[in-house]
Structures are given as structure tokens and as C-alpha cells.
Amino acid sequence: MIISWVNQINFITFIAMLKSKYTLYIALFLSILVYAACGYIFVNNIPIQILLYLLNFSLFLFIFMYYDKNGIEFNELIVIALAPRLILLFAIPWLSPNFNRYLWDALLFTNGLNPYSGIPAEIVNNSALLENTLREPIFEALQSKMDFSAYPPLAQYLFSIPFNLIGNSLLSAIVIYRIILIATDLAIIYFAKKMFAKINLPLSKIILFALNPLVIVELTGNLHIDGLLILFLFMTVFFLMVDRNNLSAFVFALSASMKVISIVLFPLIVRMMPKEKRLRFSIILFISFTLLFLPFISLDIIQNYYSAVLAYFNRFEFNASIYYLLRGIGYLSISSGLVEMVRVVFPFLTIAMIISIAIVKYKHEWPAVFRLLVYAMFIMLLLSTTVYPWYIIPLIALSIFTPFRFAIGWSAYIFVMYFFYNHYPVNENLWIVAVEYSFVILFFLVEYFYYRKKRIESVL
């Protein structure tokens, strides 16, 4: 009886906290302080980073529950999304060195060199770069000096913006990248709001993306460009919603020209329109994508870019699920051929499964369309050989249009993988990876069958 009484008091206290604006303001303020501590103080301390991340995740859940219960206006949503991002404006990316490749590619591009023309180790002594003061520090900071650039053409134009605006200043370049990516997040929120209005979803659900700590740390803090992929993907779907198919095709080409991986969603995207409009959509997409690549194209460049993409599939391994399982079977059976076969087969299997979903499962109802996009993105991640923490952010973004919350749960756990990401060579604890994917897949299956049952019951 006493335990029941205590639990009742705790529940009442929690409900009262959800109604208190003061508690909300404290949570928002604490969250901003935690981001500042991550970006400026405990930069190289991974255990502290993970603890602070989990603290911020708890604050994020409380803030979401408050607004989910009480509602939120669009202007207030913009303010609370902007505040933690602006606090990181001058922080040097602290968890991932990928931004150094942006700087290197931009250095080449703005000095008249093609970013795809050679690997950094070969091109560093090119006469066009010898007098540039940034050549040496950027080159030394590169994580992969022996790989061709895998960033598509639109990304190359983006990378060159700071050097064209302010010249040789690393901090200024980082700040400009960050301003662009913060503006991108705000644009994502804007288009999410417009689509939410069309499918009658409450605005508070956008908080699951806008204030998710993984989104803020990876896109704003570490300068990953996946936000632009998400923005163009959202715009693609929105323009299809309002029957602007030609514009949608062009924007989808922009998405693929920012990160090629988005082209895998083409079978689902093209199914969203009437049959008679699909050919025109595909032609506009192909022409737009080709034109974006045109300034860089030559036979050597195509071979180099292909080598970069091939290196991603053939060499890189991190935080994989099904691939690690099959790799273990291959090693136990002393069959390295199985590992190589899996690497070759998985990309084609991913495409085949997404095509089958588009053919068999497709319903022209927007809530169903977003569910299928979530399934497709989840399949892509499960069959990937490499799943860095920021790779799941497009899945988080798509999931806010659905009842699924497994991606939100995944975003709490996946940050732990930074324990292994910053060690060279990478030496993952496969038990932690196994627990991660057991949790995520179980979470997904429970939600899938629960909501499937609810949909069936609603029809009966």
C-alpha cells in the first residue's frame, strides 16, 4: 500500500512537472549548457561525451513530452531548435574528422583542380597548391589520404562556398558550413510542418527530429551533410504531394547529388505519382543529375569516383548487423569467399528488397508512403557494412511522420559506438553491437505488429 501511494505521488509530481513552464525552461537551459560543455570543454573525453549525451537525451525526452502534452506554436519550435545549434556555432567538430575532407576537396576545387582527379597523397604536391598556407594543415588532418573523394558534385559546390567567400580561414570555413547546415535544419522543420498539415499530425512530433541530440551533435556539431539529403528528400515528397512532379524530380536529383545513397529510394519515390507521369519524372531526374556531374566528368574521373564508392563497400566496416553475423560465419567456416560475396550481393539485395516493397506493399496514402520509406531506410541500414551514428539520421527524420519510435530509441544507444570509432585501428566490442541490434530489431518488430494490428482493427 505504501509503495502504491509513493508511486502515485511520483506520477502526480511528474504530471505537474509536465504542466510547469518553469521546469521546461530549466530543461531547455540545462540542455544548452550540456551542448556547450560537449563542444568546448570535454572535447576529447569520450566517456564524458557519452554521459553528457545521455543526459541531454533525457532532457530531450522530457521537453518532447511537455510539448506533446501541451502543444507548441511554430515560432516557438524554431526558437528552441535554433538555441542549441547557435551555441555550437564556433565549436571545432569534435567527434568526426570528415569535415577535413570537405576542406581538402574545397581547397582543390577553388584552386582549379578537380576533387576527383587523384588521391590526396598524390595531389598534395601539385604546383597549384604549393603556395597555399592551408595545404599542409588540412592534408595532415585527413583521415584517409589514400582514397578518392566519394562526395558527389553538389557537395563539392557546397564545400567550396567558404573559400570563395572569405579565402583561407579554417575557423571561418567551419562557421560558414555550420550556418548553412543550421539553415538546412530550419528548412527541414519548415517542410515537415507543411507535410504535417496535409496528413493531420501535431506539430510537437517534429521535436523528435528538431531537438534529438544525435541530430544536433552530428549535423550541427560534426558538420555532416546528411541534413541536406533529408531536406531535398522532404522537398521531393512535398512537391509530389502538391502535384509539382517536375520540380520534385529536379529536387530529388539534388538529393542524389548531395549523397548518392538517396537514389536507392527511387523505386518508392517514382511509385508516388500516376503511371503516365513516371517516365517524364525519370527523364528530368536523369538529365538534372547528369548536368550536375557534367563539370567534373571525364573517363578518368568516372573511374576514380567509382573506385571511391567501391572502397566504401569493399573496405569500410563499422557497427554492422547482418553483415557482421555472416562475416562471423564466414570466418568460422574458413571461407573468406563468403565475406566477399556478401559485400557484393548486399547492395543489390537492398535495391531488390526496396523494389519489392514498392511493388507489393505500396498504397497511395501518405501515412502508408512514409511507413514504406521508413522500412526502406531500415533495410538499407541493416544490410550495410558500415553504420556510423549519423547514418541513422534520415531514418529518424522519416519516422516522425509515422507512429514508429524505434529510430528514436536507436539514437539513444548508437552514440555509445563512439567508444570504438575514435580508436585506430577500430576494435569494436561485438557484444555491444549485438545488444544494439537486438534492441533495435525487437523494438521495431513490437511496434510493427502492434500498429499493424491497430490498422486491421480500424478497418473491421
SULUR-V126292 format. One record per residue. N is the residue number from 1. RES is the residue in one letter. SS is DSSP state (H for helix, E for strand, L for the rest). BURIAL is + if it has 16 or more other C-alpha atoms within 10 Angstrom, else -. Layout:
n;res;ss;burial
N;RES;SS;BURIAL
N;RES;SS;BURIAL
This chain:
n;res;ss;burial
1;M;L;-
2;I;H;-
3;I;H;-
4;S;H;-
5;W;H;-
6;V;H;-
7;N;H;-
8;Q;H;-
9;I;H;-
10;N;H;-
11;F;H;-
12;I;H;-
13;T;H;-
14;F;H;-
15;I;H;-
16;A;H;-
17;M;H;-
18;L;H;+
19;K;H;-
20;S;L;-
21;K;H;-
22;Y;H;-
23;T;H;+
24;L;H;+
25;Y;H;-
26;I;H;-
27;A;H;+
28;L;H;+
29;F;H;-
30;L;H;-
31;S;H;+
32;I;H;+
33;L;H;-
34;V;H;+
35;Y;H;+
36;A;H;+
37;A;H;+
38;C;H;+
39;G;H;+
40;Y;H;+
41;I;H;-
42;F;L;-
43;V;L;+
44;N;L;-
45;N;L;-
46;I;H;+
47;P;H;-
48;I;H;-
49;Q;H;+
50;I;H;+
51;L;H;-
52;L;H;+
53;Y;H;+
54;L;H;+
55;L;H;-
56;N;H;+
57;F;H;+
58;S;H;+
59;L;H;+
60;F;H;+
61;L;H;-
62;F;H;+
63;I;H;+
64;F;H;+
65;M;H;+
66;Y;H;+
67;Y;H;+
68;D;H;+
69;K;H;-
70;N;H;-
71;G;L;-
72;I;L;+
73;E;L;-
74;F;H;-
75;N;H;-
76;E;H;-
77;L;H;+
78;I;H;+
79;V;H;-
80;I;H;+
81;A;H;+
82;L;H;+
83;A;H;-
84;P;H;+
85;R;H;+
86;L;H;+
87;I;L;+
88;L;L;+
89;L;L;+
90;F;L;+
91;A;L;+
92;I;L;+
93;P;L;+
94;W;L;+
95;L;L;+
96;S;L;+
97;P;L;+
98;N;L;+
99;F;H;+
100;N;H;+
101;R;H;+
102;Y;H;+
103;L;H;+
104;W;H;+
105;D;H;+
106;A;H;+
107;L;H;+
108;L;H;+
109;F;H;+
110;T;H;+
111;N;L;-
112;G;L;-
113;L;L;+
114;N;L;+
115;P;L;+
116;Y;L;+
117;S;L;+
118;G;L;+
119;I;L;+
120;P;H;+
121;A;H;-
122;E;H;-
123;I;H;+
124;V;L;+
125;N;L;-
126;N;L;-
127;S;L;-
128;A;L;-
129;L;L;+
130;L;L;-
131;E;L;-
132;N;L;-
133;T;L;-
134;L;H;+
135;R;H;+
136;E;H;-
137;P;H;-
138;I;H;+
139;F;H;+
140;E;H;-
141;A;H;-
142;L;L;+
143;Q;L;-
144;S;L;+
145;K;L;+
146;M;L;-
147;D;L;+
148;F;L;+
149;S;L;+
150;A;L;+
151;Y;L;+
152;P;L;+
153;P;H;+
154;L;H;+
155;A;H;+
156;Q;H;+
157;Y;H;-
158;L;H;-
159;F;H;+
160;S;H;+
161;I;H;+
162;P;H;+
163;F;H;+
164;N;H;-
165;L;H;-
166;I;H;-
167;G;L;-
168;N;L;+
169;S;L;-
170;L;H;+
171;L;H;-
172;S;H;+
173;A;H;+
174;I;H;+
175;V;H;+
176;I;H;+
177;Y;H;+
178;R;H;+
179;I;H;+
180;I;H;+
181;L;H;+
182;I;H;+
183;A;H;-
184;T;H;+
185;D;H;+
186;L;H;+
187;A;H;+
188;I;H;+
189;I;H;+
190;Y;H;+
191;F;H;+
192;A;H;+
193;K;H;+
194;K;H;-
195;M;H;+
196;F;H;+
197;A;H;-
198;K;H;-
199;I;L;-
200;N;L;-
201;L;L;-
202;P;L;-
203;L;H;+
204;S;H;+
205;K;H;+
206;I;H;+
207;I;H;+
208;L;H;+
209;F;H;+
210;A;H;+
211;L;L;+
212;N;L;+
213;P;H;+
214;L;H;+
215;V;H;+
216;I;H;+
217;V;H;+
218;E;H;+
219;L;H;+
220;T;H;+
221;G;H;+
222;N;L;+
223;L;L;+
224;H;L;+
225;I;L;+
226;D;H;+
227;G;H;+
228;L;H;+
229;L;H;+
230;I;H;+
231;L;H;+
232;F;H;+
233;L;H;+
234;F;H;+
235;M;H;+
236;T;H;+
237;V;H;+
238;F;H;+
239;F;H;+
240;L;H;+
241;M;H;+
242;V;L;-
243;D;L;-
244;R;L;-
245;N;H;+
246;N;H;+
247;L;H;+
248;S;H;+
249;A;H;+
250;F;H;+
251;V;H;+
252;F;H;+
253;A;H;+
254;L;H;+
255;S;H;+
256;A;H;+
257;S;H;+
258;M;H;+
259;K;L;+
260;V;H;+
261;I;H;-
262;S;H;+
263;I;H;-
264;V;H;+
265;L;H;+
266;F;H;+
267;P;H;+
268;L;H;+
269;I;H;+
270;V;H;+
271;R;L;+
272;M;L;+
273;M;L;+
274;P;L;-
275;K;H;-
276;E;H;-
277;K;H;-
278;R;H;+
279;L;H;-
280;R;H;-
281;F;H;+
282;S;H;+
283;I;H;-
284;I;H;+
285;L;H;+
286;F;H;-
287;I;H;-
288;S;H;+
289;F;H;+
290;T;H;-
291;L;H;-
292;L;H;+
293;F;H;+
294;L;H;-
295;P;L;-
296;F;L;-
297;I;L;-
298;S;L;-
299;L;H;-
300;D;H;-
301;I;H;+
302;I;H;-
303;Q;H;-
304;N;H;+
305;Y;H;+
306;Y;H;-
307;S;H;+
308;A;H;+
309;V;H;+
310;L;H;-
311;A;H;-
312;Y;H;-
313;F;H;+
314;N;H;+
315;R;L;-
316;F;L;-
317;E;L;+
318;F;E;+
319;N;L;+
320;A;L;+
321;S;L;+
322;I;H;+
323;Y;H;+
324;Y;H;+
325;L;H;-
326;L;H;-
327;R;H;+
328;G;H;+
329;I;H;-
330;G;H;+
331;Y;H;-
332;L;H;-
333;S;L;-
334;I;L;-
335;S;L;-
336;S;H;-
337;G;H;-
338;L;H;+
339;V;H;+
340;E;H;-
341;M;H;-
342;V;H;+
343;R;H;+
344;V;H;-
345;V;H;-
346;F;H;+
347;P;H;+
348;F;H;-
349;L;H;-
350;T;H;+
351;I;H;+
352;A;H;-
353;M;H;-
354;I;H;+
355;I;H;+
356;S;H;-
357;I;H;+
358;A;H;+
359;I;H;-
360;V;H;-
361;K;L;-
362;Y;L;+
363;K;L;-
364;H;L;-
365;E;L;-
366;W;H;+
367;P;H;-
368;A;H;-
369;V;H;+
370;F;H;+
371;R;H;+
372;L;H;+
373;L;H;+
374;V;H;+
375;Y;H;+
376;A;H;+
377;M;H;+
378;F;H;+
379;I;H;+
380;M;H;+
381;L;H;+
382;L;H;+
383;L;L;+
384;S;L;+
385;T;L;+
386;T;E;+
387;V;L;+
388;Y;L;+
389;P;H;+
390;W;H;+
391;Y;H;-
392;I;H;+
393;I;H;+
394;P;H;+
395;L;H;+
396;I;H;+
397;A;H;+
398;L;H;+
399;S;H;+
400;I;L;+
401;F;L;+
402;T;L;+
403;P;L;-
404;F;L;+
405;R;L;-
406;F;H;+
407;A;H;+
408;I;H;+
409;G;H;-
410;W;H;+
411;S;H;+
412;A;H;+
413;Y;H;+
414;I;H;+
415;F;H;+
416;V;H;+
417;M;H;+
418;Y;H;+
419;F;H;+
420;F;H;+
421;Y;H;+
422;N;L;-
423;H;L;-
424;Y;L;-
425;P;L;-
426;V;L;-
427;N;L;-
428;E;L;+
429;N;L;-
430;L;H;-
431;W;H;-
432;I;H;-
433;V;H;+
434;A;H;+
435;V;H;-
436;E;H;+
437;Y;H;+
438;S;H;-
439;F;H;-
440;V;H;+
441;I;H;-
442;L;H;-
443;F;H;+
444;F;H;+
445;L;H;-
446;V;H;-
447;E;H;+
448;Y;H;+
449;F;H;-
450;Y;H;-
451;Y;H;-
452;R;H;-
453;K;H;-
454;K;H;-
455;R;H;-
456;I;H;-
457;E;H;-
458;S;H;-
459;V;H;-
460;L;L;-
